Amino acid sequence: MRGIIYFILVLMISAIFLVCVKEAQKDYPIKPVNFTDTEIKDTFWLPRMETNRRVTIPFAFKKSEETGRIDNFAKAGGLMPGEFEGRRYNDSDVFKVMEGAAYSLSLHRDPELEKYMDDLIAKVAAAQEDDGYLFTTRTIDPENVAPGSGKERWSNLGSSHELYNVGHMYEAAVAYYQATGKQNFLDVAIKSADFIDSVFGPDKRHGFPGHQEIEIGLAKLYRVTGDEKYLRLAKFFLDERGPEKHKAMFPDTSDFSIYNKDWYLQAHKPVIEQDEAIGHAVRATYMYSGMADVAALTGDLNYINAIDRIWDNVVSKKLYVTGGIGSRHEGEAFGDAYELPNATSYNESCAAIGNIFWNHRLFLLHGDAKYIDVLERTLYNGLISGISLSGDLFFYPNPLESDGEYKFNQGEATRKPWFDCACCPGNFARFLSSFPGYVYAHTDDILYVNLFVEGEGSVMMGDNTINVSQTTRYPWDGNVKITINPEKTADFTVCVRIPGWARNEPVPSDLYAFLNPTDEKISLKINSETISLYIESDFAKYTEGGFSSIQRRWEKGDIIELNFPMPVRRVVAHENVKENIGKVALQRGPLVYCFEGVDNNEQVLNLSIPDNMIFEVEFRPELLGGISVLKSANAEAPQLVAIPYYAWSHRGVGEMAVWLPRNKANK
C-alpha cells in the first residue's frame, strides 16, 4: 500500500513539475494581445476585415475549387479519379485560405463556413498517406509528379515545396484548433510533423526546405502541444542552411536554374553568420520570422544578433518608401544596397506580409517602437496596395511607377482576380483576419499601444483585466483618444507609440528624410492635463524606445489624448538611391501618396513638383472608400492631385508615379 501511495505522490509531483516547466517556457518577453480580444470598429480597417470575411475568403475557396487545388486532395485521398492539376505548391494556397477562415471563425461564428472547413479537412486527411506524408502531386501519381517535385520523396528539397506546403498546413491546423477546439485538423498536422521528425535530424536525413515556412509552423505546433521535438526540428532546418549543404542538394553544376544559386535560398552562409538580406524576399522574411520564433523559444542570442544585423541592412539600404521589399523580378529578390528602382520594382505582396511578420516579432523581442514604425509603413502602403477595395482583385508585384501598360512576369497595370502562382490572395485572407492582433501588446506590468485603430481591447495583466479603447479617424486625422479601464485600480505602465513620421523620421535610418522637418509639436494629455514630450525643446528627444511611457496608478475612465500634426511632407531618398536623385515623394501621416493619370489629365510621368507648391488636404468620403486627397493650391501653376498609394489602379488603366522630379527653380 505504501508503495502505491509513494508512486501516486511521485506522479503528482512530476505532473506539477511539468506544469511549472511549461509555464516557465521561454517565449517572447512581450506578448501580443490576442486578435480575438481586440474588436475593430473604425471606418478604415473594419470595412477591409468585413470584405475579407464576406468576399476574399469565399472567393479564394471558390478559385481553389475552380483551379483543381481542392480536388487534388480528393484525388490523393481516393475520393475521386483524375490527374494532379497545377503547380507542386498549390496545396499551400488552400492551407493559407483555411488559416484565414479559421481566424475568421474565431471572430465570427459561422456554421456554414465551419462545415465547409470540416469537409475540406476530411479531404486533406484522406490525402495524407499512412505514414503521415502529405504532398498531393506525388500521392496522386508518383510516376508523374508536377515539375520540380523530385523523382522521390525529399529528393529535390530546394524546389519541391514538400516542407513548405505542410508548414502552412501546421499554421492553419493550429488556428482551426484554437478557433473551434476541434482536433481533426490538428491531428493531421501532428501526424505529418511526427513523420517528418522521424525522417530529418542530426542523426537522420540532412537537408532544408528551399522555401522557408515550416519553421514558423513547427514553432506554432510546439506552443500548442508542448512537444519539444517540433522546436528542435525547426531549429534543425534553420541550422542546416549553408553553402556546402546547399551544394550537396544541387550537385549538378550544369543546372543553372534559380534554385542552384545558394543566395536565392538564403543558403550562402549559415543563418547565424548572415548580415545582409539577399535572395527571394518572401523566403527570407519567413526565415527571419522563424529565426525570431526559435530565438524567443530557446534564448539563442546568435539568432537574435543575426536577424538584428539583417534588419539594419534592410531598413538602411533595401526598403522602399512604401515599406515594400524585394526590388528584382529575377528571383523575386532583394537587390544590392540602394537598388530601389520604381517602374521595375517587384515588392511582392507576400513579401510585404512577411515583412510585417518579421518586424512584429522583432518588436516582441526588443520592445522598440522602430519595428512598429516599419510595420506601419508597410501596412498602410505596400501591403494593402496589393488587394482591391472589393477584396477579389490582387497585385502580385507592387511597382512605384507605371506607364499604364506595365507587364512583366506576374506584373500588371491592374489587379487580377487570380494567379497561376496564387500565394498572395491566400496571404491576404489570413493576414486581414488576424489584423487586430497587431494593435496592442503587453507584459505583466506594461500595456503597449502600437497602432491607432478605433475599437476596444482586453488583456490580463497579472491578476487584473485591463480594457482599453480608442476613438480616432487615423490615418486621416492625428487625434487619438485612448481610454484605460482597469478592472481594479492598479499601478502599471502604458506605452503609447510616438510614430517616427511624427518625429521627423520617415524610417529608422538615413535611407529617407523629410525635406523640410516640421516644428509642429505632438501634444499629449492625461485626463485633460498636458504632459510634455520634449526635453530642452529638442523635438527628437521625447522618450526612450519610440514610446511615451506613462507610469501611474490607473483608474477606470482615465483618458490619454494624443494629437499628431499631419502636415503634407516631402520625402527625399538617400543620395545613393540613384533613381530618386532630384525627386520627391509626398507623405501625410503614415500614408505615402501617388499621382495617378485619372486625376492629372491622364499624364503624370512628365510632371514635377515645385518647391513652393502648397498642397491642401480634402477628405472625399465618396471616393475610393473615403480618402484624403492632396491638391496643389498654387493659382499660377497647373493643379496636381495625389491619392494614397494603396488606392491606385481602381479607376482604369493609366500612368502612376510615387516619385516625381523636384522643381527647385520655382522655390
C-alpha positions in Angstrom: 0.0 0.0 0.0 2.8 2.3 0.9 4.4 1.7 -2.5 1.2 2.6 -4.3 0.9 5.9 -2.3 4.6 6.7 -3.0 4.0 6.0 -6.7 1.0 8.3 -6.8 2.9 11.0 -5.0 5.7 10.8 -7.5 3.3 11.0 -10.4 1.6 14.1 -8.8 5.0 15.8 -8.2 6.1 15.0 -11.7 2.8 16.4 -13.1 3.2 19.6 -11.1 6.8 19.9 -12.2 5.8 19.6 -15.9 3.1 22.2 -15.5 5.6 24.6 -13.9 8.1 23.9 -16.7 5.5 24.6 -19.3 4.5 27.8 -17.5 8.2 28.8 -17.3 8.7 28.0 -21.0 10.8 30.6 -22.8 9.0 32.8 -25.3 8.8 36.4 -26.4 9.2 38.8 -23.4 6.3 40.9 -24.9 3.0 39.2 -25.8 0.6 40.4 -28.4 -2.9 41.0 -27.2 -4.7 38.2 -29.0 -6.7 39.2 -32.1 -9.8 37.6 -30.5 -9.5 40.0 -27.6 -9.4 43.1 -29.8 -12.5 44.4 -31.6 -12.0 46.7 -34.5 -14.7 49.4 -35.0 -13.1 52.0 -37.2 -14.0 53.1 -40.7 -10.7 52.3 -42.2 -9.9 48.7 -41.1 -13.4 47.3 -40.2 -14.6 47.5 -43.8 -11.5 45.7 -45.0 -11.9 43.0 -42.5 -15.6 42.6 -43.4 -14.7 42.5 -47.1 -12.1 39.8 -46.3 -14.7 37.7 -44.4 -17.5 38.2 -46.8 -15.7 38.3 -50.1 -12.0 37.4 -50.1 -12.2 34.1 -48.2 -15.2 32.7 -50.1 -13.7 33.9 -53.3 -10.3 32.3 -52.6 -12.0 29.0 -51.8 -14.1 29.2 -55.0 -11.0 29.8 -57.1 -9.2 27.0 -55.3 -12.1 24.8 -56.3 -12.2 26.0 -59.9 -8.5 25.5 -60.4 -8.4 22.0 -59.1 -6.4 22.9 -55.9 -9.1 21.4 -53.6 -9.8 18.5 -56.0 -6.2 17.5 -55.7 -6.8 16.5 -52.1 -9.8 14.4 -53.0 -7.9 12.7 -55.8 -4.9 12.0 -53.5 -7.4 10.5 -51.0 -9.1 8.3 -53.5 -12.3 10.2 -53.2 -12.4 11.0 -56.9 -10.5 10.0 -60.0 -8.2 12.3 -62.0 -4.8 13.7 -62.5 -3.0 16.3 -60.4 -3.8 19.9 -61.5 -1.5 22.9 -61.3 1.8 23.5 -59.6 3.5 21.4 -56.9 3.0 24.1 -54.3 -0.8 24.5 -54.9 -1.5 22.6 -51.6 -0.2 25.6 -49.7 -2.6 28.1 -51.3 -5.5 26.1 -49.9 -3.9 25.9 -46.4 -3.4 29.7 -46.3 -7.1 30.3 -47.1 -8.0 27.7 -44.5 -5.9 29.6 -41.9 -7.7 32.8 -42.8 -11.1 31.0 -42.5 -10.1 29.7 -39.0 -9.2 33.2 -37.8 -12.5 34.5 -39.2 -14.3 31.8 -37.3 -12.6 32.9 -34.1 -14.2 36.3 -34.6 -17.5 35.4 -36.2 -19.2 32.1 -35.6 -20.4 30.8 -39.0 -21.8 27.2 -39.0 -21.8 27.1 -42.8 -18.1 28.1 -43.0 -17.2 25.7 -40.2 -19.0 22.8 -42.0 -17.1 23.7 -45.2 -13.9 23.6 -43.3 -14.7 20.2 -41.7 -15.5 18.8 -45.1 -12.3 20.2 -46.5 -10.3 18.9 -43.6 -11.7 15.4 -44.3 -10.3 15.6 -47.8 -6.9 16.7 -46.5 -6.9 13.9 -44.0 -7.8 11.4 -46.8 -4.9 12.7 -48.9 -2.4 12.1 -46.1 -0.5 8.8 -46.6 -0.5 6.2 -43.8 2.9 7.2 -42.5 2.0 10.9 -42.4 3.4 12.1 -45.8 1.3 14.8 -47.4 2.1 16.1 -50.9 -0.8 15.6 -53.3 1.1 15.6 -56.6 3.2 12.6 -55.5 0.4 10.7 -53.9 -1.9 11.1 -56.9 0.7 9.7 -59.3 4.2 9.0 -58.0 5.5 8.4 -61.5 4.2 11.7 -63.0 4.7 14.4 -60.4 4.5 18.1 -61.1 7.7 19.6 -62.5 10.2 20.4 -59.7 8.8 17.9 -57.2 11.8 15.5 -57.5 11.7 11.8 -58.5 11.4 10.6 -55.0 10.3 11.9 -51.6 12.7 14.7 -50.4 15.0 14.2 -53.4 14.6 17.9 -54.6 14.1 19.8 -51.3 15.4 23.0 -52.8 12.4 23.4 -55.1 9.8 20.7 -54.3 7.9 22.7 -51.6 7.1 19.5 -49.8 8.1 21.0 -46.4 6.8 24.5 -47.3 3.3 23.2 -48.0 2.9 21.4 -44.7 4.3 24.4 -42.8 1.3 26.3 -44.0 -0.9 23.4 -43.0 0.5 23.4 -39.5 -0.4 27.1 -39.1 -3.9 26.5 -40.4 -4.4 23.5 -38.2 -3.3 25.3 -35.1 -5.6 28.3 -36.0 -8.6 25.9 -36.5 -8.0 24.1 -33.2 -7.8 27.4 -31.4 -10.9 28.7 -33.1 -13.1 25.6 -32.6 -11.4 23.3 -30.1 -11.6 20.5 -32.7 -8.7 18.1 -33.1 -9.5 16.9 -36.6 -7.1 19.2 -38.5 -4.5 19.3 -35.6 -4.3 15.5 -35.7 -3.4 15.7 -39.4 -0.7 18.3 -38.7 0.8 16.3 -35.7 0.9 13.1 -37.8 2.7 14.9 -40.5 5.2 16.6 -38.2 5.9 13.4 -36.3 6.6 11.7 -39.6 9.0 14.5 -40.8 10.7 14.4 -37.4 11.3 10.6 -37.9 13.0 11.4 -41.2 15.1 14.5 -40.6 17.5 15.3 -37.8 21.2 15.4 -36.8 21.4 11.6 -36.8 18.9 11.1 -39.7 18.5 12.7 -43.1 20.0 16.1 -43.7 18.5 18.8 -45.8 16.5 22.0 -45.6 13.4 23.4 -47.3 14.2 25.6 -50.3 11.2 27.8 -49.3 11.1 28.5 -45.6 7.8 28.3 -43.8 7.8 25.0 -41.9 9.9 26.6 -39.2 7.1 29.0 -38.3 4.5 26.2 -38.4 6.6 23.9 -36.2 7.0 26.7 -33.6 3.2 27.1 -33.5 2.8 23.3 -33.1 5.3 23.4 -30.3 3.4 26.1 -28.5 0.0 24.3 -28.8 1.3 20.8 -27.9 4.3 21.5 -25.7 6.3 18.8 -27.6 9.9 20.0 -27.8 10.7 17.8 -30.8 8.9 20.3 -33.0 11.0 23.1 -31.8 14.2 21.1 -32.2 13.2 20.3 -35.8 12.5 23.9 -36.6 16.0 24.8 -35.4 17.5 21.9 -37.3 16.1 23.0 -40.6 17.5 26.6 -39.9 20.9 25.3 -38.9 21.1 23.1 -42.0 21.5 26.1 -44.3 24.9 26.9 -45.7 26.9 26.7 -48.9 28.3 23.2 -48.6 24.9 21.7 -47.7 23.3 23.6 -50.5 25.8 22.3 -52.9 25.1 18.8 -51.7 21.4 19.4 -52.5 22.2 20.6 -56.0 25.3 18.6 -57.1 24.6 19.1 -60.9 26.6 22.3 -61.6 25.2 22.3 -65.1 21.8 23.2 -63.7 21.6 27.0 -63.9 18.1 27.3 -62.5 17.5 29.8 -59.9 17.4 27.1 -57.2 21.0 26.2 -57.9 22.1 29.6 -56.6 22.6 29.5 -52.9 21.9 33.2 -52.4 18.4 32.7 -53.7 17.6 30.3 -50.9 19.5 32.2 -48.2 21.9 29.3 -48.0 25.0 31.3 -48.9 26.1 31.3 -45.2 24.9 29.5 -42.0 22.0 31.6 -40.7 23.8 32.9 -37.7 26.6 34.3 -39.9 24.2 36.2 -42.2 24.2 40.0 -42.1 22.5 41.1 -45.4 19.1 40.4 -46.8 19.6 38.6 -50.1 17.6 36.3 -52.4 13.9 35.6 -52.6 12.3 38.2 -50.3 9.4 36.1 -49.2 11.6 33.1 -48.3 13.9 35.5 -46.5 11.3 37.1 -44.3 9.7 33.8 -43.5 13.1 32.6 -42.4 13.8 35.6 -40.3 10.4 35.2 -38.7 11.2 31.5 -38.0 14.6 32.5 -36.5 12.9 35.0 -34.3 10.4 32.3 -33.1 13.2 29.9 -32.4 15.3 32.5 -30.7 12.4 33.5 -28.4 11.7 29.9 -27.5 15.3 28.9 -27.0 17.0 32.1 -25.9 19.6 31.7 -28.8 21.4 35.0 -28.9 23.2 34.1 -32.1 19.9 34.0 -33.9 18.8 37.4 -32.5 22.1 39.0 -33.4 21.8 37.7 -37.0 18.3 39.0 -37.6 19.2 42.3 -36.0 22.0 42.8 -38.4 19.9 41.8 -41.3 17.1 44.2 -40.2 19.6 47.1 -40.1 20.7 46.2 -43.6 17.1 46.2 -44.9 16.0 49.4 -43.2 19.1 51.4 -44.1 19.6 50.1 -47.7 16.8 47.9 -49.1 13.4 49.3 -48.0 11.0 51.1 -50.4 9.3 54.3 -49.1 6.1 52.3 -49.2 7.6 49.6 -46.9 7.8 47.2 -49.8 10.9 44.9 -50.1 12.4 42.9 -53.0 13.4 45.1 -55.8 14.2 42.5 -58.5 11.9 40.5 -60.7 14.7 37.9 -61.2 14.2 35.6 -58.2 11.6 37.9 -56.7 14.6 39.1 -54.8 16.4 41.8 -52.8 18.8 43.8 -54.9 22.1 45.4 -54.0 22.4 48.2 -51.5 20.3 51.2 -52.6 19.0 49.3 -55.6 15.4 50.6 -55.4 14.0 51.1 -58.9 10.5 52.4 -59.3 8.9 51.2 -62.5 10.5 47.7 -62.3 10.3 47.3 -58.6 8.9 43.9 -57.6 7.7 44.4 -54.0 5.7 41.2 -53.9 2.5 41.4 -51.8 3.6 38.3 -49.9 6.9 40.0 -49.1 5.1 42.9 -47.5 3.2 40.5 -45.3 6.4 38.7 -44.5 8.0 42.0 -43.6 5.2 42.6 -41.1 5.5 39.2 -39.6 9.3 39.8 -39.1 9.0 43.3 -37.7 6.3 42.3 -35.3 8.4 39.5 -33.9 11.4 41.9 -33.5 9.2 44.2 -31.5 8.1 41.4 -29.3 11.8 40.5 -28.7 13.1 44.0 -28.2 10.2 46.3 -27.3 11.4 49.1 -29.6 8.8 51.1 -31.5 11.1 51.4 -34.6 9.9 47.9 -35.6 6.3 49.0 -35.4 7.2 52.1 -37.4 8.4 49.9 -40.3 5.4 47.6 -39.8 3.0 50.5 -40.0 4.7 52.0 -43.1 4.3 48.6 -44.8 0.8 48.0 -43.5 -0.7 51.3 -44.8 1.2 51.4 -48.1 3.0 48.4 -49.6 0.6 45.8 -48.1 -3.0 47.0 -48.7 -2.0 48.2 -52.2 -1.9 44.5 -53.2 -5.6 43.9 -52.7 -8.5 45.8 -54.2 -11.2 47.6 -52.1 -13.6 45.0 -53.5 -11.5 42.2 -52.0 -11.4 40.0 -55.1 -8.6 41.5 -57.2 -4.9 41.4 -56.4 -1.4 42.7 -57.2 1.5 40.2 -57.1 4.2 42.9 -57.6 3.6 46.5 -56.4 5.5 49.0 -58.5 6.0 52.6 -57.5 5.6 53.8 -61.1 3.5 52.6 -64.1 3.1 53.7 -67.7 -0.3 52.1 -67.8 1.0 49.1 -69.8 3.2 47.5 -67.2 3.5 43.8 -67.9 6.5 41.8 -66.7 6.5 38.4 -65.1 3.3 38.5 -63.0 3.1 42.3 -63.0 0.2 44.1 -64.4 -1.1 47.7 -64.5 -4.3 46.5 -62.9 -5.1 44.0 -60.2 -6.0 40.4 -61.3 -8.5 38.0 -59.8 -6.1 35.1 -59.5 -2.6 33.9 -60.5 -1.1 30.6 -61.6 1.1 31.0 -58.6 -1.6 32.2 -56.2 0.3 32.7 -53.0 -0.8 36.4 -52.5 -4.6 36.0 -52.3 -4.4 33.4 -49.5 -1.9 35.5 -47.6 -4.3 38.4 -47.6 -7.1 36.2 -46.4 -5.1 35.1 -43.4 -3.4 38.4 -42.6 -6.6 40.6 -42.6 -8.5 38.1 -40.5 -5.8 38.3 -37.8 -5.0 42.0 -38.1 -6.4 43.0 -34.7 -3.6 41.1 -33.0 -1.1 43.8 -34.1 -2.8 46.7 -32.3 -1.8 46.0 -28.7 0.9 44.1 -26.7 1.7 43.6 -23.1 3.9 42.3 -20.3 2.8 41.7 -16.7 3.0 45.4 -16.0 3.2 47.2 -19.4 0.4 47.8 -21.9 1.7 48.8 -25.4 -0.5 50.8 -27.8 1.2 50.1 -31.1 -1.3 51.0 -33.7 -4.0 53.7 -33.7 -7.3 51.9 -34.6 -10.7 52.7 -33.3 -12.1 49.9 -31.2 -11.6 48.0 -27.9 -9.2 45.6 -26.5 -8.9 43.5 -23.3 -5.9 41.9 -21.7 -5.0 40.2 -18.4 -2.0 41.8 -16.8 -1.1 39.9 -13.7 -4.5 39.2 -11.9 -6.1 42.4 -13.4 -8.2 42.7 -16.5 -7.4 45.9 -18.4 -9.8 47.2 -21.0 -8.5 49.7 -23.5 -10.5 51.6 -26.1 -9.5 54.1 -28.9 -11.5 56.8 -30.6 -9.8 58.1 -33.8 -10.1 58.8 -37.5 -6.5 57.7 -38.1 -4.8 57.6 -40.7 -6.8 60.7 -41.9 -6.6 62.5 -38.6 -3.9 62.6 -35.9 -6.3 62.9 -33.0 -6.4 59.8 -30.8 -8.3 59.3 -27.5 -7.3 56.2 -25.5 -9.5 55.2 -22.5 -8.0 52.9 -19.9 -10.4 50.8 -17.8 -8.7 48.5 -15.4 -11.0 46.1 -13.5 -9.1 47.1 -10.4 -7.2 50.3 -9.8 -3.6 49.5 -10.2 -0.1 50.8 -10.9 1.2 49.9 -14.3 2.7 51.5 -17.4 1.0 52.4 -20.7 3.5 52.8 -23.5 2.0 54.7 -26.4 4.0 54.7 -29.6 5.0 58.1 -31.0 5.3 57.3 -34.7 8.6 58.1 -36.4 6.9 60.1 -39.1 5.6 62.4 -36.3 9.1 62.9 -35.1 10.6 63.9 -38.5 11.9 60.4 -39.1 10.3 58.6 -42.0 12.3 55.4 -41.3 14.7 54.4 -38.5 17.7 55.1 -40.7 19.1 57.7 -43.2 17.5 55.9 -46.2 14.8 58.6 -46.4 14.4 62.0 -44.9 11.7 64.7 -44.8 12.8 67.7 -47.0 11.5 70.3 -44.5 11.3 69.0 -40.9 8.3 70.3 -39.1 8.4 72.1 -35.8 4.7 71.3 -35.0 4.7 69.6 -31.7 2.9 66.4 -30.7 0.5 67.0 -27.8 -0.2 64.5 -25.0 -2.8 64.9 -22.3 -3.8 62.7 -19.4 -7.2 63.4 -18.1 -7.0 66.8 -19.8 -3.7 67.7 -18.2 -0.9 68.4 -20.7 2.2 66.3 -20.4 5.5 67.4 -22.0 7.1 65.1 -24.5 10.0 67.4 -25.1 13.4 67.8 -23.4 15.1 71.2 -23.7 12.9 71.9 -26.7 14.6 69.2 -28.8 12.0 67.7 -31.0 13.8 64.4 -31.3 14.3 63.8 -27.6 10.9 62.9 -26.5 11.0 59.5 -24.9 13.0 56.3 -25.0 12.5 53.5 -27.5 9.8 55.3 -29.6 7.2 55.2 -26.8 5.8 57.7 -24.4 5.9 55.6 -21.2 3.2 56.7 -18.8 3.6 55.0 -15.4 0.9 55.9 -12.9 -1.9 54.5 -10.8 -4.6 53.9 -13.4 -8.3 54.1 -12.6 -11.4 53.4 -14.7 -12.1 56.1 -17.2 -8.6 57.5 -17.3 -8.1 59.1 -20.7 -4.9 59.7 -22.8 -5.3 62.2 -25.6 -2.8 62.5 -28.4 -2.6 64.8 -31.3 -0.1 64.1 -34.1 0.1 67.0 -36.5 -0.3 65.8 -40.1 1.3 68.3 -42.5 2.0 67.2 -46.1 5.6 66.2 -46.1 8.1 65.9 -49.0 10.3 62.8 -48.7 13.7 62.6 -50.3 15.8 59.4 -50.7 19.5 58.8 -49.8 21.8 60.1 -52.4 22.9 56.5 -53.2 19.4 55.7 -54.4 20.3 56.7 -58.0 16.8 56.5 -59.5 15.4 59.0 -57.0 18.1 61.7 -57.2 16.4 65.0 -57.6 13.0 63.5 -56.9 10.5 63.8 -54.0 7.5 61.8 -52.8 4.6 63.0 -50.7 3.6 61.7 -47.3 0.9 62.7 -44.8 0.7 60.8 -41.5 1.6 57.2 -42.2 0.3 57.3 -45.8 2.6 57.6 -48.9 0.8 59.3 -51.8 1.0 58.8 -55.6 -0.1 60.7 -58.7 -2.5 58.9 -61.0 -3.3 59.8 -64.6 -7.1 59.9 -64.0 -6.7 62.9 -61.6 -4.0 64.7 -63.6 -5.1 64.9 -67.3 -4.1 61.3 -67.9 -0.4 62.1 -67.6 1.9 62.1 -64.6 5.3 60.9 -65.8 6.0 64.3 -67.3 5.1 66.2 -64.1 7.3 67.8 -61.5 6.7 69.3 -58.0 7.8 72.9 -57.5 9.4 73.5 -54.1 6.9 76.3 -53.5 3.9 74.3 -54.3 1.4 74.1 -51.4 -0.8 71.1 -51.0 -4.2 71.3 -49.4 -6.0 68.3 -47.8 -9.5 67.4 -48.8 -11.4 64.4 -47.5 -13.7 62.9 -50.1 -16.0 60.3 -48.4 -17.4 59.1 -51.7 -14.0 58.4 -53.4 -12.3 55.0 -53.1 -13.9 54.1 -49.9 -13.3 57.5 -48.4 -9.8 59.1 -48.8 -8.0 62.3 -48.1 -6.8 63.8 -51.4 -3.9 66.2 -51.7 -4.5 69.1 -54.1 -2.0 71.8 -55.1 -3.2 75.2 -54.2 -1.0 77.4 -56.3 -3.1 79.6 -58.6 -0.2 80.2 -61.0 0.5 76.5 -61.6 -1.5 73.6 -63.1 -3.2 71.8 -60.3 -1.7 68.5 -59.2 -3.8 65.9 -57.3 -2.4 63.0 -55.3 -4.2 60.0 -53.7 -2.9 57.4 -51.1 -0.7 54.9 -52.9 -2.7 52.0 -51.7 -5.8 53.2 -53.6 -4.2 53.4 -57.1 -5.5 51.3 -60.0 -9.1 51.3 -59.1 -10.4 53.7 -61.8 -9.0 52.2 -65.0 -5.5 51.9 -66.5 -3.2 54.9 -66.6 0.0 56.4 -65.6 1.1 56.4 -61.9 4.1 57.6 -60.0 5.1 57.9 -56.4 8.3 59.8 -57.0 8.3 63.0 -59.2 11.2 65.4 -60.1 11.7 68.2 -57.7 11.5 71.6 -59.4 13.8 73.9 -57.5 13.5 76.7 -60.0 10.1 77.6 -58.6 11.3 77.8 -55.0 
